[in-house]
């Protein structure tokens, strides 16, 4: 059983994590939620609780619902499943939203089911903690963003493991393919880091390497949405 106090603690952890990653500031969040900044600061520092109305304002400003804050023991509430199925619903989102920790309902383009046993076999490798993120996401890339890794005439839908944001290879004999988010874009590329820059290497050697400068205060893993672990091609 989860109490209101438990839910407030979950909300507190969620907000702290997003502030810690630089996704928002306490000042901006207080303004969006129409709350005094002192109230929010005291809440985040566990010096006070919030009324239900204030919680509702905060969650609306963050575009999260109650189920987004619940732990994995409540997974059975997130999406109905028919008896005997062992699938997990994965959200497809736009490039604009791919690097968000969680998604509001209006940010989800569609839902596709994946076999749970397959997803459980995938090994995470976090360079930074993302335990409050939804682990898997689907992204559909256009031809320009696919880096030449897929046939030009075919749309590619990528299943991305967002708990894998390390540069360590998943398999020794092959470089990882990553989904990367920067400047409002989402692209697929193999990457390396050199002189505080991300080097995005396309599949075709004839294509130019794209260079993305890592901004001050950020690290390479902030640009990695995750490792591409499955590709669906649509003709």
LINCORUR-V368719 format. One record per residue. N is the residue number from 1. RES is the residue in one letter. PHI is phi in degrees with one decimal (* if undefined). D_CENTER is the distance of its C-alpha to the mean C-alpha in whole Angstrom. Layout:
[[N/RES/PHI/D_CENTER] [N/RES/PHI/D_CENTER]]
This chain:
[[1/X/*/28] [2/X/-110.3/25] [3/X/-94.8/27] [4/X/-60.1/26] [5/X/-62.5/26] [6/X/-62.3/24] [7/X/-65.1/21] [8/X/-63.8/22] [9/X/-63.5/21] [10/X/-64.1/18] [11/X/-64.7/17] [12/X/-61.2/19] [13/X/-63.0/16] [14/X/-62.4/13] [15/X/-66.3/15] [16/X/-58.9/16] [17/X/-63.4/13] [18/X/-69.2/11] [19/X/-65.3/15] [20/X/-61.9/15] [21/X/-85.5/12] [22/X/79.7/14] [23/X/-78.5/12] [24/X/-158.8/15] [25/X/-120.6/18] [26/X/-61.6/21] [27/X/-63.7/23] [28/X/-65.9/21] [29/X/-65.8/20] [30/X/-60.9/23] [31/X/-66.6/24] [32/X/-65.0/22] [33/X/-91.0/23] [34/X/56.2/26] [35/X/-118.2/27] [36/X/-59.6/29] [37/X/-61.1/27] [38/X/-62.9/29] [39/X/-63.1/28] [40/X/-65.4/25] [41/X/-61.3/25] [42/X/-64.0/28] [43/X/-65.0/25] [44/X/-65.9/23] [45/X/-96.7/25] [46/X/61.3/27] [47/X/-96.0/30] [48/X/-160.1/30] [49/X/-97.9/28] [50/X/-127.1/27] [51/X/-71.6/29] [52/X/-60.9/27] [53/X/-63.8/28] [54/X/-68.0/26] [55/X/-61.9/23] [56/X/-61.7/23] [57/X/-62.4/23] [58/X/-63.0/20] [59/X/-67.0/18] [60/X/-66.3/19] [61/X/-66.2/18] [62/X/-88.2/15] [63/X/60.2/14] [64/X/-125.2/14] [65/X/-112.6/16] [66/X/-59.4/18] [67/X/-63.5/16] [68/X/-66.1/13] [69/X/-96.1/15] [70/X/-78.2/17] [71/X/-77.0/17] [72/X/-65.4/17] [73/X/-68.0/20] [74/X/-107.4/20] [75/X/-57.4/18] [76/X/-66.1/21] [77/X/-88.0/21] [78/X/-73.1/17] [79/X/-152.2/19] [80/X/-67.1/23] [81/X/-129.8/24] [82/X/-76.9/27] [83/X/-55.4/29] [84/X/91.4/29] [85/X/-80.2/26] [86/X/-133.6/23] [87/X/-123.8/20] [88/X/-121.4/16] [89/X/-75.7/15] [90/X/-116.9/12] [91/X/-82.1/11] [92/X/-100.2/11] [93/X/-130.8/10] [94/X/-79.3/11] [95/X/-58.1/11] [96/X/-61.3/11] [97/X/-108.3/8] [98/X/-62.1/6] [99/X/-98.8/4] [100/X/-78.9/5] [101/X/-62.9/4] [102/X/-141.3/6] [103/X/-125.2/8] [104/X/-75.3/12] [105/X/-59.4/15] [106/X/-78.5/16] [107/X/-95.2/12] [108/X/-90.6/12] [109/X/-79.5/15] [110/X/-165.8/16] [111/X/-121.2/15] [112/X/-127.7/16] [113/X/-94.4/18] [114/X/-126.3/17] [115/X/-63.1/20] [116/X/-64.1/19] [117/X/-63.2/21] [118/X/-66.1/19] [119/X/-64.3/16] [120/X/-69.3/18] [121/X/-76.9/19] [122/X/-73.5/16] [123/X/-92.9/16] [124/X/-79.4/14] [125/X/-151.4/14] [126/X/-82.5/13] [127/X/-87.4/14] [128/X/-133.1/12] [129/X/-71.5/12] [130/X/-130.0/8] [131/X/-64.4/10] [132/X/-92.3/9] [133/X/-86.6/6] [134/X/-69.3/6] [135/X/-70.2/7] [136/X/-107.4/7] [137/X/-146.8/7] [138/X/-108.5/10] [139/X/-134.7/11] [140/X/-101.4/15] [141/X/-104.7/16] [142/X/-84.1/19] [143/X/-61.1/22] [144/X/-66.9/22] [145/X/-93.7/18] [146/X/-85.3/19] [147/X/65.2/21] [148/X/76.9/24] [149/X/-82.0/22] [150/X/-131.1/23] [151/X/-55.1/26] [152/X/-64.0/26] [153/X/-88.3/28] [154/X/-121.2/25] [155/X/-76.4/22] [156/X/-114.2/19] [157/X/-109.9/16] [158/X/-102.4/13] [159/X/-91.5/12] [160/X/-117.3/9] [161/X/-91.0/9] [162/X/-82.9/6] [163/X/-86.9/9] [164/X/-114.4/11] [165/X/-123.6/11] [166/X/-93.1/14] [167/X/-87.1/17] [168/X/-65.6/19] [169/X/-66.8/20] [170/X/-70.6/19] [171/X/-121.8/23] [172/X/-60.3/25] [173/X/-88.9/27] [174/X/-142.8/24] [175/X/-71.5/22] [176/X/-73.8/18] [177/X/-104.1/16] [178/X/-115.1/13] [179/X/-97.6/11] [180/X/-122.6/11] [181/X/-123.9/10] [182/X/-164.4/13] [183/X/51.1/16] [184/X/75.0/14] [185/X/-111.2/14] [186/X/-132.4/12] [187/X/-132.1/14] [188/X/-107.4/15] [189/X/-164.4/17] [190/X/-88.8/19] [191/X/-132.3/19] [192/X/-146.0/21] [193/X/-116.7/21] [194/X/-148.8/25] [195/X/50.9/26] [196/X/60.1/23] [197/X/-132.3/22] [198/X/-91.7/19] [199/X/-103.4/22] [200/X/-97.1/20] [201/X/-102.2/22] [202/X/-74.6/23] [203/X/-70.8/25] [204/X/-83.3/28] [205/X/-58.9/30] [206/X/-74.0/32] [207/X/-79.6/28] [208/X/-70.3/28] [209/X/-78.1/25] [210/X/-92.8/23] [211/X/-113.2/23] [212/X/-119.4/20] [213/X/-75.0/21] [214/X/-76.1/19] [215/X/-70.0/19] [216/X/-55.1/21] [217/X/84.1/20] [218/X/-117.0/16] [219/X/-121.5/16] [220/X/-58.8/15] [221/X/-70.5/12] [222/X/-67.5/11] [223/X/-92.4/11] [224/X/-87.8/9] [225/X/-69.6/6] [226/X/163.7/8] [227/X/-83.4/11] [228/X/-74.3/13] [229/X/-112.8/15] [230/X/-159.7/16] [231/X/-125.9/18] [232/X/-107.6/19] [233/X/-106.2/22] [234/X/-116.3/24] [235/X/-101.1/27]]
